[in-house]
Amino acid sequence: MRTERREQQNSRLKDDHRSSNNVRTSGYKKADSVYLNRWMRISLRAQKQNSVFQNLLTHFHVESLTEAFNALDGSKALGVDRVSKQAYKKNLQANLENLVDRIKRGVYHPMPKKEVLIPKSNGKTRPIAIACFEDKLVDWVISRILTEIYEPMFIKTSFGFRPEKSCDNAVEASYYNLKDNNRPNVVEIDFSNFFNTIPHKKLMGILEEKIEDVKFRAIIRRFLQGDTIHANGEKLPCKRGTPQGGIMSPILANIYLNEVVDQWFKRTYNNHNCRIVRYADDAVFFFKDKDEAKRFLSAFKERVDRFDLILNMEKTNTLSFGKQEKNHFSFLGFTFYWGRHGNYRFLKVKTQKERLIKSIQEFYLWTKQIRNRIKLKEIWKLAKAKLQGHYNYFGYWMNRSKLNHFYQEAIKSLYKWLNRRSQKRSYNWDGFNERLKFHPLPIPPEKQKLKRLGKVFCL
C-alpha cells in the first residue's frame, strides 16, 4: 500500500535522524562524536538567514560513506553491476577510499539505473529505478546533506518524508483545521505523475540559491540525468523527474514543492483563515471564504504551469465542506466527513472506500500466492504483521468498524486459500475457528485503545 510504505520509509528516516544526532550512539567511539556533530553543524548553519553552502564535498569521506553503508539494506534488488552489499563489504575500506578519491577528483559518475515496473491497483505500473550499491552510498550522503540544509526551511505543515513527522500528523492537522467549521472550503489538488515530471533545470536553479558548491551540484545533476535501462532493454538518459526509488528523490521533491507551493502559499495566503497541509505531492488547502478558495485555485494553476508541473484536473477542485453539507473528501487514504450523534454533527474520518477495497484485494492475492510457498506457521506470522500494520495506520477510534471489516475479509481470505493448499480440504469453519482460538490473529483494538486526534498544527 502506497501510504503505508510511506509510513515505513518515514519511520526509517526518523530513526536514522535520531541515532545520527546522538553523540552517544552505540557502535561509535568517543572520538567519533566530532564526526557525528558534523551533520548538526550543517543544520545549525542552515538556520541562519540567507546562509549559503560551499565545499560540501568535504563531507564525502570514508566515515560518512561507512555510515551510509551501515544504514543501507543489503536485501534490496541489485543494480546493473550485480554487486551486493556483502560483496562490496569484502574490500570495504579500499572500495570506500577509491570512491572518495573519484568524487574529490570529479571523475565519479553513477552507473545506469535498472528500471523495474511495479503493478498498481488500477492496472497501470509504477517505474522504480534500481541503482548500484556503490551509487546508493553516494545517494545516501547527498540526501543527508540536503536534509540538514533544507529541513529548517520547510513549513510546519509539510509532513512527507521528514524527521519526526508522519502521515498521522498530516491527518491530525487536517482534522483540526476543519473540526470547528472555521475553514469550511477545501481545495483538493492532485499532481499528475509528479516525481517523473519535475524539470531538472528549475530544480537545479532552486538548489543554486543555497548551494554554491558547483562540484556538489554536478553530482546531483549526474544522478538526475543519468542513463536508465528501461524494461524493454533500451538505455536512455533521464530528461525530467527524480528517479523513484532513489534515496535523495523524496528530499529533492520536498525542496521543489517547498518553493513552488509552500513558501508561495505562506507569502500570499498566510493568515488564520487560510491553511495548508502537505504530505509529499499530496496537499489540501483550507479557506474560510469560498470566493478566496476559488481565486486561490486559479492562481495555483498558473503557479504550477510556471514551474512545469501538471495537475490532474479530475481530482483537483474546490469543495464546500461546512458542517451542514453532505460532502466528503479523501486525503492520505482517509475520508473526512461530518457524522452524526443524535442531533449533534461532528467531524469524523474513516478508511477511504477505494483504499479499503485495495487493501482487501492485496491481502487476498497475497494469501493466494503464498499459501504453498511457506509453512503455515510463517503464513500466520506474516498475516499478524499485515493486520497489525493496517491497524497502526488506519487505527482511529472513529474508524473501528472499517478496521473490523478488513479483519473479517482477511479471515475469509485465509480460510479460502488455506483450504486450497492441497486437494483435500484442511478446515471447516469450526476447525478454522478452533485454530484462531489457539493461534489468534490480532483483532481491531477497542475504541479506547485506538488513536485519538490531539495536537493542533499551524504554519
C-alpha positions, 0 to 999 in steps of 0.5 A: 500500500502506497501510504503505508510504505510511506509510513515505513520509509518515514519511520526509517528516516526518523530513526536514522535522524535520531541515532545520527544526532546522538553523540552517544550512539552505540557502535561509535567511539568517543572520538567519533562524536566530532564526526557525528556533530558534523551533520548538526553543524550543517543544520545549525548553519542552515538556520541562519538567514540567507546562509549559503553552502560551499565545499560540501564535498568535504563531507564525502569521506570514508566515515560518512560513506561507512555510515551510509553503508551501515544504514543501507539494506543489503536485501534490496534488488541489485543494480546493473553491476550485480554487486551486493552489499556483502560483496562490496563489504569484502574490500570495504575500506579500499572500495570506500577510499577509491570512491572518495578519491573519484568524487574529490577528483570529479571523475565519479559518475553513477552507473545506469539505473535498472528500471523495474515496473511495479503493478498498481491497483488500477492496472497501470505500473509504477517505474522504480529505478534500481541503482548500484550499491556503490551509487546508493552510498553516494545517494545516501550522503547527498540526501543527508546533506540536503536534509540538514540544509533544507529541513529548517526551511520547510513549513510546519505543515509539510509532513512527507518524508521528514524527521519526526513527522508522519502521515498521522500528523498530516491527518491530525492537522487536517482534522483540526483545521476543519473540526470547528467549521472555521475553514469550511472550503477545501481545495483538493489538488492532485499532481499528475505523475509528479516525481517523473515530471519535475524539470531538472533545470528549475530544480537545479536553479532552486538548489543554486540559491543555497548551494554554491558548491558547483562540484556538489551540484554536478553530482546531483545533476549526474544522478538526475540525468543519468542513463536508465535501462528501461524494461524493454532493454533500451538505455536512455538518459533521464530528461525530467523527474527524480528517479523513484526509488532513489534515496535523495528523490523524496528530499529533492521533491520536498525542496521543489514543492517547498518553493513552488507551493509552500513558501508561495502559499505562506507569502500570499495566503498566510493568515488564520483563515487560510491553511495548508497541509502537505504530505509529499505531492499530496496537499489540501488547502483550507479557506474560510471564504469560498470566493478566496478558495476559488481565486486561490485555485486559479492562481495555483494553476498558473503557479504550477504551469510556471514551474512545469508541473501538471495537475490532474484536473479530475481530482483537483477542485474546490469543495464546500465542506461546512458542517451542514453539507453532505460532502466528503473528501479523501486525503492520505487514504482517509475520508473526512466527513461530518457524522452524526450523534443524535442531533449533534454533527461532528467531524469524523474520518474513516478508511477511504472506500477505494483504499479499503477495497485495495487493501482487501484485494492485496491481502487476498492475492497475497494469501493466494500466492503464498499459501504453498510457498511457506509453512503455515506457521510463517503464513500466520506470522506474516498475516499478524504483521499485515493486520497489525500494520493496517491497524497502526495506520488506519487505527482511529477510534472513529474508524473501528468498524472499517478496521473490523471489516478488513479483519473479517475479509482477511479471515475469509481470505485465509480460510479460502486459500488455506483450504486450497493448499492441497486437494483435500480440504484442511478446515471447516469453519469450526476447525478454522475457528478452533485454530484462531482460538489457539493461534489468534490473529490480532483483532481491531483494538477497542475504541479506547485503545485506538488513536485519538486526534490531539495536537493542533498544527499551524504554519 
